[in-house]
Amino acid sequence: MNETLTNFRKAVADSADLQEKVKAGADLVALGKESGFEFTQEELETGWEELQESDEGLTDFELDVVSGGVRLGSTTGANCLS
């Protein structure tokens, strides 16, 4: 996962506001840009795939979102965690 995505992931983990936006189905690329993190949809999808294959594991928030049916890795948060 590239450094920008890693930093965005940390920002989401640390921010209740960003977490609410993700849960509400925000476009993650747009949300990242709005929050000062520029990445493409392709980078997001690749980073998510790499994270799923790594030993790093998911944050508690990511686990909650995945278990709630939100899919990270596509254009909107509502389609982005799976």
Summary of the structure (lengths in Angstrom):
residues: 82
radius of gyration: 11.0
end to end distance: 16.3
largest distance: 29.5
contacts: 232
relative contact order: 0.20
helix: 62%
strand: 5%
